[in-house]
Amino acid sequence: MLNIIKIIDKILAVILKIFVIPLKLYTAFVNGFLKGTKKMKMLFFVIVSVLFFSCSSSQNLTYRPVNDSALWQIEISKSSGFDGFTVTINDDEVLSEGINWMTKSMDEKTTYKNKEVRLIVNPYSSYIDEGYDVTLLIDNELISKMKF
């Protein structure tokens, strides 16, 4: 019984260290920011900027149109800062649109080399995560389905 109490005590000590150190850092950061030190304000701005702009992501794929020998290099990227998507084909930005803020979805069409490019974006959520289901169609042919 005494061994179990010692093990539980050690586990609680480790858990306490894990949560107390970040709490102390956070408290020091907030106190420094509230005091108005120029360095702390600059650090806060840098941290927020990094978090804000690191939320973008992209996925790449290739596509060969019917009766064409050239491959298309396609990149679909989710913008950081606001919910928007960009489709780039062979380094040409073909489509760049934001999500409808009410429906959280998007269905946009454009033309690239006489082919209709359509991007369909719908939100999804589960118990574990949430994001967007993205479908890319070229001339009504399913090219890719992906999650962002």
Legacy VTK file of the C-alpha trace (Angstrom):
# vtk DataFile Version 3.0
C-alpha trace
ASCII
DATASET POLYDATA
POINTS 148 float
0.000 0.000 0.000
2.852 2.356 0.847
4.449 1.716 -2.573
1.219 2.619 -4.359
1.046 5.911 -2.453
4.664 6.709 -3.408
3.970 5.921 -7.076
0.843 8.093 -7.084
2.812 10.857 -5.355
5.521 10.731 -8.042
2.927 10.747 -10.842
1.181 13.765 -9.320
4.518 15.560 -8.945
5.298 15.035 -12.625
1.829 16.196 -13.666
2.170 19.262 -11.459
5.532 20.125 -13.053
4.067 19.732 -16.530
1.272 22.230 -15.804
3.016 24.634 -13.421
5.980 25.513 -15.673
3.818 26.642 -18.629
1.531 28.473 -16.200
4.511 30.349 -14.734
5.757 31.219 -18.227
2.302 32.403 -19.237
1.972 34.493 -16.061
5.405 36.060 -16.616
4.520 36.773 -20.231
1.183 38.406 -19.371
2.706 40.436 -16.526
5.487 41.626 -18.805
2.996 42.492 -21.525
0.752 44.390 -19.119
3.717 46.384 -17.846
4.109 47.532 -21.407
7.711 46.587 -22.100
8.523 47.078 -25.725
10.264 43.705 -26.033
7.278 41.821 -24.632
4.869 43.567 -26.983
7.108 42.731 -29.933
7.384 39.103 -28.791
3.594 38.898 -28.461
3.177 40.265 -31.993
5.679 37.738 -33.387
4.034 34.786 -31.611
0.542 35.761 -32.768
1.796 36.315 -36.326
3.470 32.914 -36.442
0.322 31.199 -35.164
-1.861 33.170 -37.572
0.176 32.473 -40.714
1.104 28.903 -39.895
-2.477 27.741 -40.374
-2.242 27.490 -44.135
-1.801 24.199 -45.920
-1.646 22.884 -49.457
-1.854 19.643 -51.384
-0.331 18.840 -54.758
-1.394 16.467 -57.494
-0.869 15.842 -61.194
-3.439 15.481 -63.951
-3.174 14.598 -67.623
-6.057 15.941 -69.713
-7.624 13.668 -72.342
-5.854 13.935 -75.734
-2.995 15.961 -74.244
0.539 14.836 -73.546
1.425 17.519 -71.002
0.894 16.905 -67.300
-0.776 19.554 -65.197
0.813 20.250 -61.820
-2.095 21.244 -59.582
-1.795 22.771 -56.129
-4.807 23.386 -53.909
-4.040 25.538 -50.907
-6.060 26.774 -47.973
-5.280 30.356 -47.125
-4.198 31.391 -43.684
-5.961 34.131 -41.814
-9.298 33.638 -43.525
-11.003 30.603 -44.924
-10.257 30.721 -48.603
-8.905 28.330 -51.204
-6.604 28.809 -54.172
-6.150 26.484 -57.144
-2.874 26.836 -59.027
-2.205 24.913 -62.229
1.308 24.936 -63.714
2.191 27.982 -61.577
-0.833 29.945 -62.878
-3.381 30.955 -60.249
-6.628 29.727 -61.733
-9.086 30.218 -58.883
-8.908 32.059 -55.574
-12.059 32.467 -53.517
-13.146 32.785 -49.918
-15.625 30.591 -48.124
-19.212 31.841 -47.763
-19.303 32.896 -44.112
-22.923 31.818 -43.650
-22.859 28.373 -45.246
-19.126 27.719 -44.738
-19.092 26.203 -48.220
-18.003 27.130 -51.731
-18.744 25.989 -55.283
-16.672 27.919 -57.818
-15.994 27.383 -61.516
-13.417 28.784 -63.884
-11.771 27.840 -67.180
-8.162 26.833 -67.783
-6.976 25.887 -71.301
-10.587 25.399 -72.469
-11.320 23.017 -69.589
-13.830 23.803 -66.855
-12.200 23.683 -63.400
-14.630 23.379 -60.512
-13.786 23.466 -56.807
-16.403 22.344 -54.287
-15.724 22.930 -50.588
-17.994 21.773 -47.757
-17.401 21.764 -44.004
-17.179 18.562 -41.995
-16.891 17.905 -38.305
-16.499 14.830 -36.174
-15.761 14.083 -32.565
-12.036 14.257 -33.278
-11.568 17.116 -35.727
-13.209 19.485 -38.147
-12.253 21.032 -41.439
-13.240 21.067 -45.074
-13.987 18.365 -47.665
-12.576 19.616 -50.968
-13.522 18.158 -54.357
-11.787 19.123 -57.595
-13.515 18.456 -60.935
-12.113 19.160 -64.392
-14.684 18.944 -67.196
-17.027 17.184 -64.725
-14.434 14.453 -64.151
-13.536 13.790 -60.519
-9.844 14.560 -60.129
-9.416 14.550 -56.369
-11.185 14.524 -53.013
-9.225 15.733 -50.023
-9.572 17.082 -46.528
-8.155 20.301 -45.141
LINES 1 149
148 0 1 2 3 4 5 6 7 8 9 10 11 12 13 14 15 16 17 18 19 20 21 22 23 24 25 26 27 28 29 30 31 32 33 34 35 36 37 38 39 40 41 42 43 44 45 46 47 48 49 50 51 52 53 54 55 56 57 58 59 60 61 62 63 64 65 66 67 68 69 70 71 72 73 74 75 76 77 78 79 80 81 82 83 84 85 86 87 88 89 90 91 92 93 94 95 96 97 98 99 100 101 102 103 104 105 106 107 108 109 110 111 112 113 114 115 116 117 118 119 120 121 122 123 124 125 126 127 128 129 130 131 132 133 134 135 136 137 138 139 140 141 142 143 144 145 146 147
